[in-house]
C-alpha cells in the first residue's frame, strides 16, 4: 500500500493536521515529542504515516533526539519506493527565524536538509505552512518560506508545493484539494 508521510520539526502540528484531514483523533500535546515512532493511519485507499518530529523535545536527551532523527532518515530511505509523497509541515510563524538562526551559525537548517533529502530520494513534497493564522503578512511569510527552501518567490508560483493551513482551526480546504489532486494523479498511473 502506498503511503503519504507527514514530517517536520516537533510541535509544528503534524498530528493536528492529520486529524483535521482524516477526522481521526490522534494524540497531541502542548510539549514537543508526543509522537515518537511512525504511526500509520488508513486514509482512502492509502496510508498516512505520522512521523516523529525532529529538533527539541522536552525531557529527551540529545542522544535520543539524534536517534529519532536517524530513525526518520532510515524510514524514508527504506520506504522511499512506497512513499507517494511527503507533507512537510512547518510553523509559518517561526520558520524564517529558525532557518536564519541556523544559517547564521553556518549550519544547514534541518528543515532545508529534510526538504532536499526528500527530493534526492525522488519523493515529491507538499510544504504545509501551518499556523498561518498567526502571521501578519501571509504573502511575505510564504515568500520567505519559498526562498529559504530554494524556490524563487513569489510563493504563488508554487501552489502545487506550498499551501497555507491552520490545522487547529481546521482551515485546510486548499490543502485537501492539493492532496486530492495528487492522489488522483497517483491513481491514474
C-alpha positions as CSV (number, residue, x, y, z in Angstrom):
1,X,0.0,0.0,0.0
2,X,1.3,3.5,-0.9
3,X,1.8,6.0,1.9
4,X,2.0,9.7,2.5
5,X,4.4,10.7,5.2
6,X,4.0,13.7,7.4
7,X,7.3,15.1,8.5
8,X,8.7,18.2,10.3
9,X,10.0,19.7,13.4
10,X,8.5,18.8,16.7
11,X,5.3,20.7,17.7
12,X,4.5,22.2,14.2
13,X,1.1,20.5,14.1
14,X,1.7,17.3,12.0
15,X,-0.7,15.2,14.1
16,X,-3.2,18.0,14.3
17,X,-3.2,18.4,10.5
18,X,-3.7,14.7,10.1
19,X,-6.6,14.8,12.5
20,X,-8.2,17.7,10.6
21,X,-7.7,15.8,7.3
22,X,-8.8,12.3,8.3
23,X,-11.3,13.1,11.2
24,X,-9.3,10.6,13.3
25,X,-8.3,11.7,16.8
26,X,-4.5,11.5,17.3
27,X,-2.6,12.1,20.4
28,X,-1.2,15.6,20.6
29,X,0.4,17.7,23.3
30,X,1.5,21.2,24.1
31,X,5.0,20.0,24.6
32,X,7.1,18.6,21.7
33,X,7.8,14.9,21.3
34,X,4.4,13.2,21.8
35,X,4.8,11.2,18.5
36,X,8.0,9.1,19.0
37,X,7.7,6.5,16.2
38,X,5.8,6.2,12.9
39,X,2.1,6.0,13.3
40,X,0.1,4.6,10.4
41,X,-3.5,5.8,9.7
42,X,-5.7,4.4,6.9
43,X,-6.9,7.2,4.6
44,X,-9.0,6.4,1.5
45,X,-7.0,3.7,-0.4
46,X,-3.6,4.6,1.1
47,X,-1.9,5.1,4.4
48,X,-0.8,8.2,6.1
49,X,2.3,8.0,8.3
50,X,2.7,10.5,11.1
51,X,6.4,10.6,11.7
52,X,8.1,11.7,14.9
53,X,9.2,15.3,15.0
54,X,12.8,16.3,15.0
55,X,14.5,19.1,16.9
56,X,14.0,20.0,20.5
57,X,11.8,17.7,22.6
58,X,11.2,18.4,26.3
59,X,12.7,15.9,28.7
60,X,14.5,13.9,25.9
61,X,18.3,13.5,25.8
62,X,20.4,14.7,22.9
63,X,21.3,11.1,22.1
64,X,17.6,10.2,21.9
65,X,16.8,13.2,19.7
66,X,19.6,12.2,17.3
67,X,18.3,8.6,17.3
68,X,14.8,9.9,16.4
69,X,16.3,11.9,13.5
70,X,18.3,8.9,12.3
71,X,15.2,6.7,12.5
72,X,13.3,9.2,10.3
73,X,16.1,9.2,7.7
74,X,16.3,5.4,7.7
75,X,12.5,5.0,7.5
76,X,12.4,7.3,4.4
77,X,15.4,5.5,2.8
78,X,13.9,2.1,3.5
79,X,10.4,3.0,2.3
80,X,11.1,5.6,-0.5
81,X,9.7,3.3,-3.2
82,X,6.4,3.1,-1.4
83,X,6.1,6.8,-0.4
84,X,3.6,8.5,-2.8
85,X,4.6,11.9,-1.5
86,X,5.6,13.7,1.7
87,X,3.9,16.5,3.6
88,X,6.5,18.6,5.3
89,X,4.7,20.7,8.0
90,X,6.4,23.9,9.0
91,X,5.4,26.5,11.6
92,X,4.9,29.5,9.3
93,X,5.3,32.0,12.2
94,X,8.7,30.8,13.3
95,X,10.2,29.1,10.2
96,X,12.2,32.1,8.9
97,X,13.6,32.8,12.3
98,X,14.7,29.2,12.9
99,X,16.3,28.8,9.4
100,X,18.1,32.2,9.7
101,X,19.4,31.3,13.1
102,X,20.9,28.0,11.7
103,X,22.3,29.8,8.7
104,X,23.9,32.5,10.9
105,X,25.9,29.6,12.5
106,X,26.9,28.3,9.1
107,X,24.8,25.2,9.7
108,X,22.3,23.8,7.3
109,X,18.8,24.1,8.8
110,X,17.2,20.8,9.5
111,X,14.1,21.7,7.5
112,X,16.1,22.7,4.5
113,X,18.2,19.5,4.8
114,X,15.0,17.4,5.0
115,X,13.4,19.1,2.1
116,X,16.5,18.5,-0.1
117,X,16.8,14.9,1.2
118,X,13.2,14.1,0.2
119,X,13.9,15.4,-3.3
120,X,17.1,13.4,-3.5
121,X,15.0,10.4,-2.7
122,X,12.7,11.3,-5.6
123,X,9.8,12.0,-3.2
124,X,7.5,14.9,-4.1
125,X,6.9,17.3,-1.2
126,X,4.0,19.4,-0.2
127,X,5.0,22.1,2.3
128,X,2.1,22.7,4.6
129,X,2.7,26.2,6.1
130,X,0.8,25.6,9.4
131,X,-0.3,28.2,11.9
132,X,-0.8,30.7,9.1
133,X,-3.5,32.4,11.2
134,X,-0.7,33.6,13.5
135,X,1.2,35.7,10.8
136,X,0.5,39.3,9.9
137,X,1.6,39.2,6.2
138,X,0.7,35.9,4.6
139,X,2.4,36.6,1.2
140,X,5.6,37.9,2.8
141,X,5.8,34.9,5.1
142,X,5.1,32.4,2.4
143,X,7.6,34.1,0.1
144,X,10.2,33.8,2.9
145,X,9.4,30.1,3.2
146,X,9.8,29.5,-0.5
147,X,13.0,31.4,-0.7
148,X,14.6,29.6,2.3
149,X,13.7,26.3,0.7
150,X,15.4,27.3,-2.6
151,X,12.3,28.2,-4.5
152,X,12.2,31.6,-6.2
153,X,9.5,33.8,-4.7
154,X,6.7,34.7,-5.2
155,X,5.2,31.7,-3.5
156,X,2.1,31.8,-5.6
157,X,4.0,30.2,-8.5
158,X,4.5,27.2,-6.2
159,X,0.8,26.5,-5.4
160,X,1.4,22.8,-6.1
161,X,4.2,22.8,-3.4
162,X,3.3,25.4,-0.7
163,X,-0.1,25.5,0.9
164,X,-1.1,27.7,3.9
165,X,-3.1,25.9,6.6
166,X,-4.4,26.4,10.1
167,X,-4.7,22.8,11.3
168,X,-6.0,23.8,14.8
169,X,-8.8,25.9,13.2
170,X,-9.4,23.3,10.6
171,X,-8.7,25.7,7.7
172,X,-7.3,23.1,5.4
173,X,-9.5,23.4,2.2
174,X,-6.7,24.2,-0.2
175,X,-4.5,21.5,1.4
176,X,-7.3,18.9,1.0
177,X,-7.7,20.0,-2.7
178,X,-4.0,19.7,-3.4
179,X,-3.9,16.3,-1.7
180,X,-6.8,15.0,-3.7
181,X,-5.2,16.2,-7.0
182,X,-2.0,14.4,-6.1
183,X,-3.9,11.2,-5.1
184,X,-6.0,11.3,-8.3
185,X,-2.8,11.7,-10.4
186,X,-1.2,8.8,-8.5
187,X,-4.2,6.5,-9.1
188,X,-4.1,7.4,-12.8
189,X,-0.6,6.0,-13.2
